[in-house]
């Protein structure tokens, strides 16, 4: 909820990108273009998983509808992001608003999305050099299919719970698992 290194409201964790891509050096928060928030959610309300369609919502402050754009990118691996563009959003009004687009999650346990603004520049670029550009990345975990996350249940059947034993004894147990 801020913009680059520009005062009086600089981003606390600037540059807020995985690869160090800097925001443009010009502009003021909520006077010029700025990204306030980026969220990712499934359309069906279930957990994030490969193959699920997700919506990316960007709370964006627009100045000029004819020139402002928000480009969206995803990376299947947040540890080594290779940015793939999936949407260019055009604000319908000036001021604060929420813009949304959707895509299908690829396979990868730790993914990322990037929202990148541009003002009167041609074509989307994950790290364009525009003076008024703002960028923010969001990293999120995605369930990995086929990985069993339910622990087995184990219980000792001999000796009985609370029993007292002396000398060598045979210990017996049972175990169950959902797989």
Helices and strands as residue ranges (DSSP letters): E 34-42, E 53-62, E 68-75, G 78-80, E 84-89, E 95-104, E 110-119, E 135-141, E 153-158, E 172-176
